[in-house]
């Protein structure tokens, strides 16, 4: 239910239903007026409910009282495996309440807490609760309270943890020191498969630390990095690690201030990557040429390529067009929000018409006129493979 009409009285009525219901397995509510009283009643109902597996609550009025009620529910509930909380004012007190519940819970496998006004103390409490947890496999924390000290605490957990497979952090204050400690922990961790770090404070030092981690880690297959100032130096550090690691299948380094030199370094070494996202970086013409060279290599495994907001112009579009005419594995290409004009789009259209593997093409928000639109639409209609434009 997504409605700002869903307040405490509605939650109380739903709680009455949940106390006896034996069919509902997924309950998600999004409301800006749902408060602590309603959430507390829902949490109490879930102490006895035996069928709900997924609980999601998103709202700007979620308070610390709600957090404590959810934590109390976690102490008693034995069926909820996925918990998604977003928005509100849970704060450190609410987070501590959730942490107490998590420490005694043996069923939660997915945990996501986003934009809930939680600061360092609350995040540390949640992280600490994972020390002896053997069931949680996925954790996502989106909070600008997650700084280096929180990362250091999480790194201590990751060094010994054997259940977490997916770790994602989004914070604008997480810096090189914290990321370095996380990277060091992942050198020895044997279970994490997916690592995602987003934030405006990620530096070249962080990139080099991640690259060093990649040289030693044998289990991470998906790496998602976004934001910050990785730059060419950080990208080169990551490239050094990628050159010695063949298990990365999904690689996203978006909005990270990476220019031509960094793009060249990365495209030169990736080997078994099937998903590549370099969106939001000032790639430049030479960077696009490097990507095009990757596409025509016999060892190229790319199926999905995202180059949105990369300053690609007519010349870059022509390079991609030439590569597409020789590539036989790419299934999805996105070049939205660039500066491709009619001439560049016509070049792409010619390759799209003859390419037999491309299925999805995103070209919105370019500098394309009516002629360019007409030509690319015609090419997609002619194509034997394209099914979405």
C-alpha positions, 0 to 999 in steps of 0.5 A: 500500500502506497498512500499518505492516507495510511495512518496509525488507525489503518495500521491498527486495523491491518495489525488485527488482520495479521494476528490471525492471517495465514496467507499474507507473505509480503507486507509493504507500506509507504506512507508519510503519516504512519507513526510509532503507534501504528508501527508498534501495533503492526510489530506486535501482530508480527510477534505471533504471525507465522506466514509473513516473510517480507516486511517493508515500511517507508515513511517520513514519520517513523520514530525511534519508538517504531524502531524499538517496536520492530526490534522487539518483534525481531526478538520473537518472530521466527518467519520474517526473512526480509526487512526493509525500512526507509525514511523517518526519524528512527535515529540512534535510539531506534537503531539500537532497538533494532540492533537488540532484536537482530542480535537475537534473531535467527531468520533475517536474511535481508536487511535494508535501512535507508535515510532514517536519520541514523548517526554513527552510534546507531549504525555501530550498534547494528553492525555490532549485532551482526558479530554472531549472526549466521543467517543475514546474507544481504545488508544495505545501509544508506546513511550519511552517518556511516563514516570511517569508524562505522566502516572499521567496525563493519570490516572487523565483522567481515573478517570472520563473517561466513554468511554475508554475501551482499554488502552495500553502503551509501554514504557521503562521509565514508572516506578512504580510511574506512574503505581501505579497512573494508577492502582489507577485510575482503582480502580474507573474506570468502563469502561476499559476492557483491560489494556496493559503495556509493558516496561523494567522499570516495577518493583515489586512495579508496580506488587503489585499496579496492584494486589491492583487494581484487588482487587477493579476493577470490569470491567477489563477482559484482562490484558497484562503485558510484560517486566521489573522486576516484579519478584516473588514479583510483581507476588505474588502481582498480584496473591493476586489481582487475588485471589479476582477477577473472571472476568479476562479471558485473562492474559499475564505476559511475559518476566517479570523475574518471577521464580518458586515462582511467577508462583506457586502463579499465577497458584494457584489462577486464576479461569476463565482465558481462555488465559494464556501467561507466555512466556519468564519467567524462569519458571523452573521445579517446575513452569511447575509442578504448571502449570500442576497442574492447567491444571488438576483442575476441575475448569480449563478454559484454552483454550490457553496456551503459554509457549515459552522461559520458559526453559522447558526441558524433565522433564517439557515436561513430566509433561505437557504431563501427564496434557494433558492426563487428560485435556479436555478444552485446545485448543492451546498450545505453547512450542516453543523455549525451550529445549525439546528433543526427549524423552520429545517430545515423551511424549507429542506426546502420550498425543496429540494423545489421547487428544480430544480438542487440536487443535493447537500445536507450538513446533518449535525451540526445541532440537528435532531430527528426531525421535522426529519430526516423532513421534509428526507428527504421533501423530497429524495425529492420533489426532481427534482434532489437525489441526495445528502443 
